[in-house]
Amino acid sequence: MTQIVDAPGEVQVRLPDGSERRYPTGTTVLEVAESIGSRLARAALAAKVNGQVVDVARPLEEDATVEILTEKSSESLDVLRHSAAHVLATAVRRIRPEARIGFGPAIEDGFYYDFEVAEPFTPEDLKRIEEEMAKVAEADDPFEREVVDRARARELFAADPLKLERLEELGDGEVITVYRNGPFLDLCRGPHVPDTGRIKHFKLLNTAAAYWRGDSNRQTLHRIYGTAWHSKRELEDYLHRLEEAKKRDHRRLGRELDLFFFHPTAPGSAFWTHRGTIIFNALVGWMVEVLLENGYDIVKTPLLFNKGLWEVSGHWGKYRENMFLVLDNETGEHDFSLKPMNCPSHHLMYTAKKRSYRDLPIRYATQDVLHRNEVSGALSGLTRVRQFQQDDAHAYLAEEQISDEVGRMVGLLDYFYGVLGLEYTTKFATRPDVRIGDDEMWDRAEGALLAALESTGLAYELKPGDGAFYGPKIDFDVSDSIGRKWQLGTIQLDYANPDRFDLGFTGEDNREHRPVIIHRAIFGSFERFIAILIEHYAGAFPVWLAPVQVVVLPISDEQNESARQFAGDLAAVGIRTEVDDRSETLNYKIREAETQKVPYMAVIGGREAEAGTVAVRVRGAGRKQEIVTRQAFAGRVREQVDSKTLRVGFNGPREM
């Protein structure tokens, strides 16, 4: 067999199509692209070399797998946005030379850069900065990477204490790199697009205060957020989605539809109004009903626990800063905590009885109140609160039951999301850096959960290091009606806590065995889930979830009694109904009902009162109305409530 030996001074490059080429050592990625084709070289924004995203100017010093990244490559958008952050910093430095610079990363849908300045940025400042960014882009300056030693870096950033602080955190063995575009210099790992001219489609969005390094004890910086895209169409589409998101903001709609509010005396804890509570209870009731049909025990556990429970679970050591601690008057110490999650209390419930293999799986579900000590600056409407209820469940089972149980849970998630018209994608998250349990345990847990996931046939994305501290997990990201993704459902496999809580069951061999635990949530917290639904539906809930399903509108006072009688008939068959008998015009009442997004308006005038009919208007259908019998109307609405259809409106009569 002949052995092939690399020629001195050459590197071997493997391309995505499997072909291999040889180049002189030091050949840049861009030169590789040029050797493939001039169109590819012009389109090249960055590259992946042995799986790492780098600049196209990076020289190849050893054999490598190389993929050229263009606009069609998903990774290139983050590179573009990181470069846009540098263009932003360049423009700010031109306008405010005294500005000290912090960090400027790419984030989902955009980028930001933090600045230490004496005066906050105003909307007028943003407009001026954006205009200056356009000039920076027009200059078409290359992004040039340079490796420097620590002493040189200190010289370069002597006037930037924020950069110097970051510099001192770098380890002795770390490569220190700086990037220059025109006169602007930044301490940065990169990578970047070839030049500023590639950044054409961007928009500055808003400013916000941000603590340096996220530490409330440090100075406040001023953050500018922006977005950047490969094309004008993508930018316009994104800005349109932002406008849609503003219209759908659950905080605004929550006020307008009278669903919930917050008060300074209870920060991070929602006050649910009558209408909001109806939605909340409808979701809870639906969840309980379905879980009972699927073999779950519905349970409740205490709110307050001694620290002993949290020490066993590991939360006292790894999660205490997120818990509300309660003073024990006897010891004078904060030895108690409001529960931040239900898992440990369910483990105690499991240990309350002797368990047999015949009992498994045991499934506990609860919607208890939980508390987590979120920092005040992170609180945001219903999406980030301190008090919430979670649709929590835990299954205790034998190892050989894992695949079947995961399949059942995926079926439940698919059912709930399908009824609500929500599409989802799936991620598999593996062991994080901070965790409990040894590698052998994690190998078993990851292998078992991945096999169960693959047996469902679902496509999934791998998320290394994103698991819970006690086990790997499957996460479900739901897309709403304007394309935003929300992480909601989760299935987590836990081999650690059965040991910690000494859980056991008697096997068929009459010996003691350890169960495994699966942690499962579908909605996540009800608060956050309702926020997502408000925005997904823009407040126009399907009939079964709408707090008011029908509003009855008498045309004049003479029809008030008939309207009240009809409302009573609807209420008797479980349809949530209100009567608007105010001394206002019919058009005013209709506009009010539309504003409140009531699915059906049942108008009763003289003819309808006499004939026992109603003139039905459907939410969003304009002036169109249909005369139907009262029984047919009630039957159709009841049918839509029972079937949980997303559709509003009906065809043909249906008697109750």
C-alpha positions as CSV (number, residue, x, y, z in Angstrom):
1,M,0.0,0.0,0.0
2,T,1.4,3.4,-1.0
3,Q,1.4,6.0,1.7
4,I,0.6,9.6,0.6
5,V,2.8,12.2,2.4
6,D,1.9,15.9,2.4
7,A,4.3,18.0,0.4
8,P,6.2,20.5,2.4
9,G,4.5,23.9,2.6
10,E,1.1,22.6,1.5
11,V,-2.2,22.2,3.1
12,Q,-5.0,19.9,2.1
13,V,-8.5,21.4,2.0
14,R,-11.7,19.3,2.0
15,L,-14.8,21.1,0.6
16,P,-18.5,20.4,1.4
17,D,-19.0,18.3,-1.7
18,G,-16.3,15.9,-0.5
19,S,-13.6,17.0,-3.0
20,E,-10.1,17.8,-1.8
21,R,-7.6,20.4,-3.1
22,R,-4.1,21.3,-2.2
23,Y,-2.8,24.9,-1.6
24,P,0.4,26.5,-0.4
25,T,0.5,26.9,3.4
26,G,-0.8,30.4,4.3
27,T,-3.4,30.5,1.5
28,T,-6.4,32.6,2.7
29,V,-9.9,31.3,2.7
30,L,-10.8,34.0,0.2
31,E,-8.1,32.7,-2.2
32,V,-9.6,29.2,-1.8
33,A,-12.9,30.7,-2.8
34,E,-11.4,32.5,-5.8
35,S,-9.8,29.2,-7.0
36,I,-13.3,27.7,-7.0
37,G,-15.0,30.6,-8.8
38,S,-15.1,34.4,-9.0
39,R,-18.8,34.5,-8.1
40,L,-18.2,32.5,-4.9
41,A,-15.3,34.8,-4.0
42,R,-17.5,37.9,-4.5
43,A,-20.3,36.4,-2.4
44,A,-18.1,35.1,0.4
45,L,-18.9,36.8,3.8
46,A,-17.0,34.4,6.1
47,A,-16.1,30.7,6.3
48,K,-16.2,27.7,8.5
49,V,-12.8,26.1,9.0
50,N,-12.9,22.8,10.8
51,G,-16.3,23.9,12.1
52,Q,-15.2,27.3,13.4
53,V,-16.5,30.5,11.8
54,V,-13.6,32.7,10.7
55,D,-12.9,35.7,8.4
56,V,-12.3,35.0,4.7
57,A,-8.9,36.7,5.2
58,R,-7.8,34.0,7.6
59,P,-4.7,32.1,6.3
60,L,-4.8,28.2,6.4
61,E,-1.8,26.8,8.3
62,E,-2.9,23.2,8.4
63,D,-5.1,20.7,6.7
64,A,-8.7,21.7,7.1
65,T,-12.4,21.2,6.1
66,V,-13.5,24.5,4.6
67,E,-17.0,25.8,3.9
68,I,-17.5,29.3,2.3
69,L,-20.3,31.2,3.9
70,T,-22.5,33.4,1.7
71,E,-25.9,35.1,2.3
72,K,-27.5,31.7,1.8
73,S,-25.6,30.4,4.9
74,S,-27.4,30.8,8.2
75,E,-24.2,31.5,10.2
76,S,-23.3,34.5,7.9
77,L,-26.1,36.6,9.4
78,D,-24.5,36.7,12.8
79,V,-21.2,37.7,11.3
80,L,-22.9,40.5,9.3
81,R,-24.6,41.7,12.5
82,H,-21.5,41.6,14.6
83,S,-19.8,43.7,11.9
84,A,-22.8,46.1,11.9
85,A,-22.2,46.6,15.7
86,H,-18.6,47.7,14.8
87,V,-20.0,50.1,12.2
88,L,-22.4,51.5,14.9
89,A,-19.4,52.0,17.3
90,T,-17.5,53.7,14.5
91,A,-20.3,56.1,13.9
92,V,-20.8,56.8,17.6
93,R,-17.1,57.5,18.1
94,R,-17.2,60.0,15.2
95,I,-20.1,61.9,16.8
96,R,-19.1,61.5,20.4
97,P,-15.3,60.9,20.5
98,E,-15.3,60.7,24.3
99,A,-17.6,57.7,24.3
100,R,-16.1,54.6,26.0
101,I,-16.9,51.4,24.3
102,G,-18.1,48.2,25.9
103,F,-19.3,45.1,24.0
104,G,-21.1,44.8,20.7
105,P,-22.4,41.3,20.0
106,A,-24.8,39.9,17.5
107,I,-28.1,38.8,19.1
108,E,-31.3,37.2,17.8
109,D,-32.6,39.4,14.9
110,G,-30.0,42.1,15.4
111,F,-27.1,43.5,17.4
112,Y,-26.3,46.0,20.1
113,Y,-23.4,48.0,21.4
114,D,-22.8,49.4,24.9
115,F,-21.3,52.8,25.5
116,E,-20.3,54.8,28.6
117,V,-21.4,58.4,27.8
118,A,-22.3,61.4,30.0
119,E,-25.7,61.9,28.4
120,P,-28.1,59.2,27.2
121,F,-28.8,58.9,23.5
122,T,-32.0,60.6,22.2
123,P,-34.1,59.6,19.2
124,E,-32.5,62.5,17.3
125,D,-29.1,61.1,18.2
126,L,-30.1,57.7,16.8
127,K,-31.1,59.3,13.5
128,R,-27.8,61.1,13.2
129,I,-25.8,58.0,14.2
130,E,-27.7,55.9,11.6
131,E,-26.9,58.5,8.9
132,E,-23.2,58.3,10.0
133,M,-23.3,54.5,9.8
134,A,-24.4,54.8,6.2
135,K,-21.2,56.9,5.5
136,V,-19.1,54.3,7.3
137,A,-20.6,51.6,5.1
138,E,-20.1,53.6,2.0
139,A,-16.3,54.0,2.8
140,D,-16.0,50.2,2.2
141,D,-13.2,49.9,4.7
142,P,-11.8,46.4,5.1
143,F,-12.1,44.7,8.5
144,E,-8.5,43.9,9.3
145,R,-7.6,41.4,12.0
146,E,-4.3,41.6,14.0
147,V,-2.9,39.4,16.7
148,V,-1.2,41.4,19.4
149,D,0.4,40.7,22.7
150,R,-1.0,41.9,26.0
151,A,1.4,44.9,26.3
152,R,0.5,46.1,22.9
153,A,-3.2,45.7,23.6
154,R,-2.9,47.8,26.8
155,E,-1.3,50.6,24.7
156,L,-4.0,50.5,22.1
157,F,-6.9,50.6,24.6
158,A,-5.3,52.9,27.2
159,A,-8.3,55.3,26.9
160,D,-10.9,52.5,27.1
161,P,-11.1,51.2,30.7
162,L,-13.9,48.9,29.8
163,K,-11.8,47.1,27.2
164,L,-8.8,47.0,29.6
165,E,-10.9,45.3,32.1
166,R,-11.9,42.6,29.6
167,L,-8.3,42.3,28.5
168,E,-7.1,41.5,32.0
169,E,-9.7,38.6,32.1
170,L,-8.1,36.8,29.2
171,G,-6.0,33.8,30.1
172,D,-2.2,33.8,29.5
173,G,-2.6,31.3,26.7
174,E,-5.4,33.1,24.9
175,V,-4.8,34.7,21.5
176,I,-5.5,38.4,21.7
177,T,-6.9,39.9,18.5
178,V,-8.0,43.4,17.5
179,Y,-10.0,44.5,14.5
180,R,-9.7,47.7,12.6
181,N,-12.1,49.2,10.1
182,G,-10.9,52.6,9.0
183,P,-9.8,54.6,12.1
184,F,-11.9,52.5,14.5
185,L,-10.2,49.8,16.6
186,D,-11.8,47.2,18.8
187,L,-10.7,44.4,21.1
188,C,-12.6,41.6,19.4
189,R,-12.4,37.9,18.6
190,G,-14.3,38.3,15.4
191,P,-15.1,37.1,12.8
192,H,-16.3,39.9,10.5
193,V,-17.4,40.3,6.9
194,P,-14.7,41.4,4.5
195,D,-15.5,45.1,4.6
196,T,-18.0,47.7,5.8
197,G,-19.5,47.9,2.3
198,R,-21.3,44.6,2.9
199,I,-23.5,46.2,5.6
200,K,-26.2,47.9,3.6
201,H,-29.6,47.0,5.1
202,F,-29.7,48.1,8.7
203,K,-31.8,50.1,11.1
204,L,-31.2,51.4,14.7
205,L,-34.2,50.6,16.8
206,N,-34.0,51.9,20.4
207,T,-31.8,52.6,23.4
208,A,-31.8,51.2,26.9
209,A,-29.8,51.4,30.1
210,A,-27.6,48.4,30.9
211,Y,-25.4,47.7,33.8
212,W,-21.8,47.0,32.9
213,R,-21.3,43.2,32.9
214,G,-24.9,42.9,34.0
215,D,-23.9,43.8,37.6
216,S,-26.2,46.2,39.3
217,N,-23.3,47.4,41.5
218,R,-21.4,48.6,38.4
219,Q,-21.9,51.7,36.3
220,T,-24.8,52.2,34.0
221,L,-24.0,52.1,30.3
222,H,-26.2,53.2,27.4
223,R,-27.0,50.5,24.9
224,I,-28.1,51.0,21.3
225,Y,-30.0,48.2,19.6
226,G,-30.1,47.7,15.9
227,T,-30.9,45.1,13.3
228,A,-29.2,44.2,10.0
229,W,-30.2,41.9,7.2
230,H,-28.8,40.7,3.9
231,S,-31.5,42.3,1.8
232,K,-33.8,45.3,1.8
233,R,-36.8,43.0,1.6
234,E,-35.7,41.0,4.7
235,L,-35.2,44.3,6.6
236,E,-38.6,45.6,5.6
237,D,-40.3,42.3,6.6
238,Y,-38.6,42.4,10.0
239,L,-39.6,46.0,10.6
240,H,-43.2,45.1,9.6
241,R,-43.1,42.3,12.2
242,L,-41.9,44.7,14.8
243,E,-44.9,47.0,14.1
244,E,-47.2,44.0,14.3
245,A,-45.6,43.0,17.6
246,K,-46.2,46.5,19.0
247,K,-49.9,46.2,18.0
248,R,-50.1,42.8,19.7
249,D,-48.1,43.7,22.8
250,H,-49.8,41.7,25.6
251,R,-49.2,44.5,28.1
252,R,-51.2,47.0,26.0
253,L,-53.9,44.5,25.1
254,G,-54.1,43.3,28.7
255,R,-55.1,46.8,29.7
256,E,-57.5,47.4,26.8
257,L,-59.3,44.1,27.1
258,D,-59.3,44.3,31.0
259,L,-57.5,41.0,31.5
260,F,-54.8,41.8,34.1
261,F,-52.7,44.5,35.7
262,F,-49.7,45.0,37.9
263,H,-49.2,47.2,41.0
264,P,-46.0,48.5,42.6
265,T,-46.9,46.9,45.9
266,A,-46.5,43.4,44.3
267,P,-43.8,43.7,41.7
268,G,-43.7,40.9,39.2
269,S,-47.0,39.4,40.4
270,A,-50.1,39.8,38.2
271,F,-53.6,40.9,39.3
272,W,-56.0,38.9,37.2
273,T,-59.3,40.6,36.5
274,H,-62.6,38.7,36.1
275,R,-62.1,38.4,32.3
276,G,-58.4,37.4,32.6
277,T,-59.2,34.8,35.3
278,I,-61.8,33.2,33.0
279,I,-59.0,32.7,30.3
280,F,-56.6,31.4,33.0
281,N,-59.2,29.0,34.4
282,A,-60.2,27.8,31.0
283,L,-56.6,26.8,30.2
284,V,-56.1,25.2,33.6
285,G,-59.4,23.3,33.4
286,W,-58.6,22.0,29.9
287,M,-55.2,20.9,31.0
288,V,-56.6,19.0,34.1
289,E,-59.3,17.4,32.0
290,V,-56.9,16.0,29.4
291,L,-54.3,14.9,32.0
292,L,-56.9,13.0,33.9
293,E,-57.8,11.2,30.7
294,N,-54.2,10.3,30.2
295,G,-53.4,8.7,33.5
296,Y,-52.1,11.6,35.6
297,D,-52.8,12.2,39.3
298,I,-53.7,15.9,39.9
299,V,-52.0,16.9,43.2
300,K,-51.2,20.0,45.3
301,T,-48.2,20.4,47.6
302,P,-47.1,23.1,50.1
303,L,-45.8,26.5,49.2
304,L,-43.2,26.9,52.0
305,F,-40.4,24.4,52.7
306,N,-37.5,24.1,55.0
307,K,-34.0,24.4,53.4
308,G,-33.5,20.7,54.1
309,L,-35.6,19.8,51.1
310,W,-33.6,22.2,48.8
311,E,-30.3,20.9,50.2
312,V,-31.2,17.4,49.1
313,S,-32.4,18.5,45.7
314,G,-29.3,20.7,45.1
315,H,-31.2,23.9,44.8
316,W,-29.9,25.4,48.0
317,G,-26.4,25.3,46.6
318,K,-27.0,26.0,43.0
319,Y,-30.2,28.1,42.8
320,R,-30.6,29.9,46.1
321,E,-30.0,33.4,44.7
322,N,-33.2,32.9,42.6
323,M,-35.3,31.8,45.6
324,F,-37.4,33.9,48.0
325,L,-35.9,33.1,51.4
326,V,-38.1,33.2,54.6
327,L,-36.8,34.0,58.1
328,D,-37.2,31.3,60.7
329,N,-38.1,33.1,63.9
330,E,-36.7,30.3,66.0
331,T,-33.2,30.1,64.5
332,G,-33.0,33.7,63.3
333,E,-31.8,32.4,59.9
334,H,-33.4,32.3,56.5
335,D,-33.9,28.6,56.7
336,F,-37.2,28.4,54.7
337,S,-38.0,29.3,51.1
338,L,-41.1,29.7,48.9
339,K,-40.9,26.9,46.4
340,P,-39.4,28.0,43.0
341,M,-40.4,24.7,41.4
342,N,-42.5,21.6,42.1
343,C,-40.1,18.8,41.5
344,P,-38.8,18.2,45.0
345,S,-42.3,18.2,46.6
346,H,-43.4,15.6,44.0
347,H,-40.5,13.5,45.0
348,L,-41.6,13.6,48.6
349,M,-45.1,12.6,47.5
350,Y,-43.6,9.6,45.7
351,T,-41.8,8.5,48.9
352,A,-45.1,8.7,51.0
353,K,-46.0,5.1,50.0
354,K,-44.2,1.8,49.2
355,R,-44.1,1.5,45.4
356,S,-44.2,-1.6,43.2
357,Y,-43.3,-2.0,39.5
358,R,-47.0,-2.6,39.0
359,D,-47.7,1.1,40.0
360,L,-45.3,2.5,37.4
361,P,-45.4,4.9,35.6
362,I,-46.7,7.2,38.4
363,R,-47.6,10.6,37.0
364,Y,-48.1,13.7,39.2
365,A,-49.4,16.9,37.7
366,T,-49.9,20.3,39.5
367,Q,-50.6,23.9,38.8
368,D,-49.4,25.3,42.1
369,V,-48.1,28.8,42.6
370,L,-44.3,29.2,42.4
371,H,-42.0,32.1,43.2
372,R,-38.6,33.0,41.7
373,N,-36.6,36.1,42.7
374,E,-36.1,37.7,39.3
375,V,-34.2,41.0,39.4
376,S,-36.5,43.9,39.0
377,G,-34.9,45.1,35.8
378,A,-35.7,41.8,34.1
379,L,-39.5,41.9,34.9
380,S,-41.5,42.3,31.8
381,G,-45.3,42.0,31.8
382,L,-46.5,38.4,32.0
383,T,-43.4,37.0,30.2
384,R,-41.1,37.5,33.2
385,V,-42.7,37.5,36.6
386,R,-41.9,36.6,40.1
387,Q,-45.1,34.7,41.0
388,F,-46.5,32.2,38.5
389,Q,-48.2,28.9,38.0
390,Q,-46.7,26.2,36.0
391,D,-48.3,23.2,34.3
392,D,-45.8,21.0,36.0
393,A,-45.7,17.2,35.8
394,H,-43.4,14.4,36.8
395,A,-43.5,10.8,35.8
396,Y,-41.7,8.1,37.9
397,L,-40.9,5.0,35.9
398,A,-38.6,2.1,35.2
399,E,-35.8,2.6,32.6
400,E,-37.4,0.4,30.1
401,Q,-40.5,2.6,30.1
402,I,-38.7,5.8,29.0
403,S,-39.3,5.5,25.3
404,D,-43.0,4.8,25.6
405,E,-43.5,7.6,28.2
406,V,-41.6,10.2,26.1
407,G,-43.8,9.2,23.1
408,R,-46.9,9.8,25.2
409,M,-45.7,13.2,26.4
410,V,-44.8,14.2,22.8
411,G,-48.3,13.2,21.8
412,L,-49.8,15.5,24.5
413,L,-47.7,18.4,23.5
414,D,-48.7,17.9,19.9
415,Y,-52.4,17.8,20.8
416,F,-52.4,20.9,22.9
417,Y,-50.3,23.0,20.5
418,G,-52.4,21.7,17.5
419,V,-55.7,22.8,19.2
420,L,-54.3,26.3,19.7
421,G,-52.9,26.5,16.1
422,L,-49.3,26.6,17.3
423,E,-46.5,25.1,15.3
424,Y,-43.3,23.9,17.0
425,T,-39.7,22.8,16.5
426,T,-37.7,20.5,18.7
427,K,-34.2,20.8,20.4
428,F,-32.2,18.2,22.2
429,A,-30.1,19.8,25.0
430,T,-27.1,18.0,26.6
431,R,-25.1,18.4,29.8
432,P,-24.3,22.0,31.0
433,D,-21.0,23.0,32.6
434,V,-22.6,23.4,36.0
435,R,-24.4,20.1,36.9
436,I,-24.9,17.4,39.4
437,G,-24.0,13.7,38.8
438,D,-21.0,12.1,37.2
439,D,-20.3,11.6,33.5
440,E,-21.4,8.0,33.5
441,M,-24.8,9.1,34.7
442,W,-25.0,11.8,32.1
443,D,-24.0,9.3,29.4
444,R,-26.9,7.0,30.3
445,A,-29.4,9.8,30.6
446,E,-28.4,11.5,27.3
447,G,-28.4,8.1,25.5
448,A,-31.8,7.1,26.8
449,L,-33.5,10.4,26.1
450,L,-32.0,10.8,22.6
451,A,-33.1,7.3,21.7
452,A,-36.6,8.1,23.0
453,L,-36.7,11.3,21.0
454,E,-35.5,9.6,17.8
455,S,-38.2,6.9,18.2
456,T,-40.9,9.6,17.9
457,G,-39.6,10.5,14.4
458,L,-39.4,14.3,15.2
459,A,-36.7,16.3,13.6
460,Y,-34.5,18.1,16.2
461,E,-31.6,20.5,16.6
462,L,-28.8,19.7,18.9
463,K,-28.1,22.2,21.7
464,P,-24.9,21.2,23.5
465,G,-24.5,22.4,27.1
466,D,-28.1,23.6,27.3
467,G,-29.5,20.9,29.5
468,A,-30.9,21.3,33.1
469,F,-28.4,20.9,35.9
470,Y,-29.8,17.5,36.7
471,G,-30.4,16.0,33.3
472,P,-30.7,16.4,29.5
473,K,-33.9,17.7,28.0
474,I,-36.0,18.0,24.9
475,D,-37.3,21.6,24.4
476,F,-40.2,22.6,22.2
477,D,-40.0,26.1,20.5
478,V,-43.4,27.4,19.4
479,S,-43.8,29.8,16.5
480,D,-46.5,32.5,16.8
481,S,-48.6,34.1,14.1
482,I,-45.9,36.7,13.2
483,G,-43.0,34.2,13.2
484,R,-41.5,34.7,16.6
485,K,-40.2,31.6,18.5
486,W,-41.0,31.0,22.1
487,Q,-39.5,28.1,24.2
488,L,-42.4,26.5,25.9
489,G,-42.6,22.8,26.4
490,T,-39.9,20.6,27.9
491,I,-39.2,17.0,28.6
492,Q,-36.3,16.4,31.0
493,L,-34.8,13.0,32.0
494,D,-33.5,12.8,35.5
495,Y,-31.2,10.1,36.9
496,A,-29.8,12.3,39.7
497,N,-32.8,13.0,42.0
498,P,-33.9,9.4,42.4
499,D,-30.5,8.8,44.1
500,R,-30.7,12.1,46.0
501,F,-34.2,11.4,47.4
502,D,-33.6,7.6,47.7
503,L,-36.5,6.8,45.5
504,G,-37.3,3.1,45.0
505,F,-39.8,0.5,43.8
506,T,-40.1,-3.2,44.3
507,G,-39.4,-5.0,41.0
508,E,-40.9,-8.2,39.6
509,D,-37.8,-9.9,41.1
510,N,-38.9,-8.7,44.5
511,R,-35.8,-6.6,44.9
512,E,-35.5,-2.8,45.3
513,H,-34.8,-0.7,42.1
514,R,-34.3,2.9,41.3
515,P,-37.0,4.6,39.2
516,V,-36.0,7.4,36.8
517,I,-37.9,10.7,36.6
518,I,-39.2,12.6,33.6
519,H,-40.0,16.3,34.3
520,R,-42.6,17.6,31.8
521,A,-44.1,21.0,31.0
522,I,-46.3,21.9,28.1
523,F,-47.4,25.5,28.5
524,G,-44.5,26.5,30.8
525,S,-46.0,29.1,33.1
526,F,-49.6,29.9,32.5
527,E,-48.7,33.6,32.8
528,R,-46.2,33.6,30.0
529,F,-48.3,31.2,27.9
530,I,-51.3,33.6,28.2
531,A,-49.0,36.5,27.1
532,I,-48.0,34.5,24.1
533,L,-51.6,33.6,23.2
534,I,-52.7,37.2,23.6
535,E,-50.0,38.2,21.1
536,H,-50.5,35.2,18.8
537,Y,-54.2,35.9,18.5
538,A,-53.8,39.7,18.8
539,G,-56.4,39.5,21.6
540,A,-59.0,37.9,19.3
541,F,-59.3,34.6,21.1
542,P,-61.1,31.6,19.7
543,V,-64.6,31.3,20.9
544,W,-63.9,28.7,23.6
545,L,-61.2,30.9,25.2
546,A,-62.8,34.3,24.8
547,P,-63.8,35.7,28.2
548,V,-67.0,37.0,26.7
549,Q,-68.3,34.8,23.9
550,V,-71.4,36.6,23.0
551,V,-72.6,40.1,23.6
552,V,-76.4,40.7,23.2
553,L,-77.3,44.1,21.8
554,P,-80.9,45.3,22.1
555,I,-81.5,48.1,19.6
556,S,-83.8,50.0,22.0
557,D,-85.0,49.8,25.6
558,E,-88.1,48.0,24.4
559,Q,-85.9,44.9,23.6
560,N,-84.0,44.9,26.9
561,E,-86.1,42.2,28.5
562,S,-85.9,40.0,25.4
563,A,-82.1,40.5,25.3
564,R,-81.8,39.6,29.0
565,Q,-83.9,36.5,28.5
566,F,-81.8,35.4,25.5
567,A,-78.6,36.0,27.5
568,G,-80.0,33.8,30.2
569,D,-80.7,31.0,27.7
570,L,-77.2,31.2,26.4
571,A,-75.7,31.2,29.9
572,A,-77.8,28.1,30.8
573,V,-76.0,26.1,28.1
574,G,-72.6,27.4,29.3
575,I,-72.0,30.3,26.9
576,R,-70.4,33.3,28.5
577,T,-72.7,36.2,27.6
578,E,-73.1,39.9,28.4
579,V,-75.9,42.3,27.6
580,D,-75.1,45.8,26.5
581,D,-78.3,47.6,27.3
582,R,-76.7,51.1,27.7
583,S,-78.5,54.1,26.3
584,E,-76.1,54.3,23.4
585,T,-76.5,53.9,19.6
586,L,-76.3,50.4,18.1
587,N,-73.3,51.4,16.1
588,Y,-71.5,52.6,19.2
589,K,-72.2,49.3,21.0
590,I,-71.0,47.3,17.9
591,R,-67.8,49.3,17.8
592,E,-67.3,48.7,21.5
593,A,-67.8,44.9,21.1
594,E,-65.3,44.9,18.2
595,T,-62.8,46.8,20.3
596,Q,-63.3,44.2,23.0
597,K,-62.8,41.5,20.4
598,V,-66.0,39.6,21.3
599,P,-66.5,36.8,18.8
600,Y,-70.3,37.2,18.4
601,M,-72.7,40.1,18.6
602,A,-76.3,39.1,18.8
603,V,-78.5,42.1,17.8
604,I,-82.2,42.1,18.9
605,G,-84.6,44.6,17.4
606,G,-88.4,44.7,17.3
607,R,-88.7,42.0,14.6
608,E,-86.1,39.7,16.2
609,A,-87.8,40.0,19.6
610,E,-91.2,39.1,18.1
611,A,-89.9,36.3,15.9
612,G,-87.5,34.7,18.4
613,T,-84.5,35.3,16.2
614,V,-81.2,37.3,16.4
615,A,-79.2,39.2,13.8
616,V,-75.7,37.8,14.2
617,R,-72.6,39.8,13.5
618,V,-69.2,38.0,13.6
619,R,-66.1,39.7,14.9
620,G,-64.1,41.3,12.1
621,A,-66.8,40.7,9.4
622,G,-67.8,44.3,9.1
623,R,-71.5,45.1,8.5
624,K,-72.4,41.6,7.3
625,Q,-75.0,40.0,9.5
626,E,-77.3,36.9,9.4
627,I,-80.7,36.3,10.8
628,V,-81.0,33.0,12.6
629,T,-83.1,31.3,15.2
630,R,-82.0,31.6,18.7
631,Q,-81.7,27.9,19.1
632,A,-79.6,27.6,16.0
633,F,-77.3,30.3,17.1
634,A,-76.8,28.8,20.6
635,G,-76.2,25.3,19.1
636,R,-73.5,26.5,16.8
637,V,-71.7,28.6,19.5
638,R,-71.9,25.6,21.9
639,E,-70.5,23.3,19.2
640,Q,-67.5,25.7,18.6
641,V,-66.9,25.8,22.4
642,D,-67.0,22.0,22.7
643,S,-64.8,21.4,19.6
644,K,-62.3,24.2,20.6
645,T,-62.3,25.3,16.9
646,L,-60.2,28.2,15.9
647,R,-62.9,29.4,13.5
648,V,-65.3,32.1,14.3
649,G,-68.5,32.2,12.2
650,F,-70.9,29.4,11.1
651,N,-72.9,28.1,8.2
652,G,-76.3,26.6,8.5
653,P,-78.7,26.1,11.4
654,R,-78.1,23.9,14.4
655,E,-80.8,23.5,17.0
656,M,-79.9,23.0,20.7
